[in-house]
Amino acid sequence: MKGMYKGCEIEVTKEKSLAGYKMLFYSIFDDGYEVDSGHSEGGDKVTEFYESLKNVVDDYKEHSEDYE
């Protein structure tokens, strides 16, 4: 799933990891710069995880100095 929120590009995918099980991989970019990225081994759904990343974007927009 890929989309824009407050000028940031959010992408979340669920793919088979090298360990053999499915994991969530995510990234947030603002104007070509990486804000956050990583993976999750939890059982979250892609859409739910995408929605939770909007909170990260909100925090980034309010406190961008914490993300440098």
Backbone as CSV, one residue per row, in Angstrom:
resi,resn,N_x,N_y,N_z,CA_x,CA_y,CA_z,C_x,C_y,C_z
1,MET,0.859,-1.161,0.000,0.000,0.000,0.000,0.905,1.223,0.000
2,LYS,0.560,2.178,-0.846,1.367,3.384,-0.978,0.434,4.576,-1.056
3,GLY,0.804,5.651,-0.377,-0.022,6.834,-0.421,0.700,8.053,0.123
4,MET,0.039,9.188,0.021,0.581,10.458,0.504,-0.236,10.921,1.701
5,TYR,0.455,11.502,2.672,-0.194,12.080,3.845,0.622,13.287,4.278
6,LYS,-0.002,14.449,4.264,0.639,15.702,4.653,1.979,15.910,3.937
7,GLY,2.009,15.570,2.654,3.204,15.781,1.847,4.247,14.693,1.953
8,CYS,4.002,13.681,2.762,4.952,12.579,2.918,4.426,11.337,2.195
9,GLU,5.349,10.598,1.599,4.997,9.349,0.936,5.176,8.206,1.926
10,ILE,4.094,7.468,2.151,4.113,6.318,3.059,3.933,5.057,2.223
11,GLU,4.765,4.053,2.489,4.621,2.772,1.804,4.731,1.643,2.823
12,VAL,3.783,0.721,2.746,3.773,-0.455,3.617,3.500,-1.677,2.743
13,THR,4.360,-2.687,2.881,4.151,-3.934,2.143,4.287,-5.115,3.102
14,LYS,3.652,-6.203,2.752,3.806,-7.448,3.505,4.419,-8.452,2.540
15,GLU,5.620,-8.899,2.890,6.361,-9.790,2.011,6.989,-10.919,2.818
16,LYS,7.306,-11.977,2.118,8.000,-13.093,2.745,9.427,-12.660,3.035
17,SER,9.856,-12.816,4.258,11.209,-12.442,4.659,12.182,-13.576,4.343
18,LEU,13.453,-13.298,4.504,14.457,-14.331,4.292,14.321,-15.459,5.315
19,ALA,13.692,-15.161,6.437,13.472,-16.185,7.465,12.340,-17.135,7.086
20,GLY,11.587,-16.791,6.046,10.547,-17.685,5.557,9.132,-17.326,5.946
21,TYR,8.954,-16.308,6.756,7.603,-15.908,7.136,7.350,-14.474,6.691
22,LYS,6.071,-14.096,6.657,5.709,-12.769,6.169,5.967,-11.700,7.228
23,MET,6.477,-10.579,6.760,6.745,-9.431,7.622,6.247,-8.173,6.927
24,LEU,5.989,-7.141,7.725,5.651,-5.834,7.183,6.932,-5.017,7.024
25,PHE,7.066,-4.376,5.886,8.162,-3.452,5.632,7.537,-2.096,5.347
26,TYR,8.138,-1.038,5.916,7.533,0.286,5.745,8.601,1.351,5.526
27,SER,8.158,2.447,4.907,9.033,3.610,4.741,8.178,4.863,4.667
28,ILE,8.786,5.953,5.137,8.171,7.278,5.051,9.222,8.214,4.470
29,PHE,8.867,8.913,3.400,9.768,9.870,2.773,9.086,11.227,2.672
30,ASP,9.863,12.279,2.872,9.386,13.649,2.718,10.311,14.351,1.738
31,ASP,9.786,14.673,0.566,10.550,15.378,-0.463,11.860,14.655,-0.792
32,GLY,11.807,13.337,-0.866,12.976,12.543,-1.218,13.883,12.169,-0.059
33,TYR,13.605,12.682,1.130,14.416,12.371,2.309,13.692,11.353,3.192
34,GLU,14.443,10.363,3.661,13.853,9.325,4.500,13.560,9.868,5.893
35,VAL,12.329,9.722,6.319,11.913,10.109,7.662,12.048,8.906,8.592
36,ASP,11.562,7.756,8.143,11.602,6.530,8.950,11.414,5.340,8.016
37,SER,11.965,4.217,8.412,11.747,2.973,7.670,12.079,1.809,8.593
38,GLY,11.614,0.644,8.222,11.913,-0.522,9.036,10.999,-1.672,8.712
39,HIS,10.853,-2.554,9.683,10.011,-3.734,9.501,9.318,-4.070,10.819
40,SER,8.309,-4.903,10.704,7.557,-5.351,11.871,7.233,-6.817,11.706
41,GLU,7.412,-7.576,12.769,7.100,-8.999,12.740,5.711,-9.292,13.295
42,GLY,5.001,-8.255,13.721,3.680,-8.439,14.308,2.653,-8.882,13.295
43,GLY,1.473,-9.177,13.767,0.389,-9.642,12.911,-0.480,-8.524,12.381
44,ASP,0.039,-7.302,12.353,-0.752,-6.170,11.870,-1.132,-6.339,10.411
45,LYS,-2.271,-5.789,10.062,-2.682,-5.734,8.665,-2.020,-4.518,8.031
46,VAL,-1.786,-4.593,6.733,-1.119,-3.511,6.017,-1.878,-2.201,6.197
47,THR,-3.197,-2.225,6.053,-3.981,-0.990,6.154,-3.928,-0.394,7.560
48,GLU,-3.969,-1.246,8.583,-3.891,-0.751,9.963,-2.524,-0.140,10.246
49,PHE,-1.477,-0.786,9.771,-0.121,-0.281,9.993,0.071,1.039,9.247
50,TYR,-0.453,1.123,8.037,-0.394,2.360,7.252,-1.037,3.504,8.038
51,GLU,-2.196,3.251,8.586,-2.897,4.286,9.358,-2.088,4.695,10.582
52,SER,-1.418,3.757,11.241,-0.620,4.097,12.421,0.590,4.950,12.054
53,LEU,1.097,4.803,10.847,2.248,5.606,10.419,1.881,7.078,10.222
54,LYS,0.612,7.358,10.076,0.180,8.753,9.986,0.513,9.498,11.271
55,ASN,0.500,8.793,12.409,0.904,9.412,13.677,2.383,9.774,13.664
56,VAL,3.197,8.952,13.018,4.628,9.252,12.892,4.806,10.513,12.049
57,VAL,4.057,10.620,10.968,4.134,11.810,10.110,3.698,13.044,10.890
58,ASP,2.625,12.925,11.643,2.163,14.058,12.456,3.250,14.511,13.420
59,ASP,3.893,13.563,14.090,4.961,13.890,15.024,6.146,14.524,14.289
60,TYR,6.489,13.976,13.141,7.585,14.513,12.330,7.305,15.960,11.925
61,LYS,6.087,16.239,11.512,5.734,17.600,11.088,5.792,18.577,12.271
62,GLU,5.473,18.124,13.470,5.494,18.987,14.641,6.892,19.115,15.240
63,HIS,7.706,18.064,15.135,9.028,18.034,15.771,10.089,17.506,14.805
64,SER,10.226,18.161,13.679,11.152,17.652,12.642,12.594,17.588,13.121
65,GLU,12.952,18.413,14.110,14.323,18.390,14.620,14.665,17.057,15.283
66,ASP,13.670,16.320,15.740,13.899,15.017,16.357,14.217,13.930,15.330
67,TYR,14.050,14.239,14.050,14.235,13.255,12.994,15.483,13.530,12.148
68,GLU,16.343,14.404,12.616,17.549,14.738,11.860,18.675,13.788,12.174
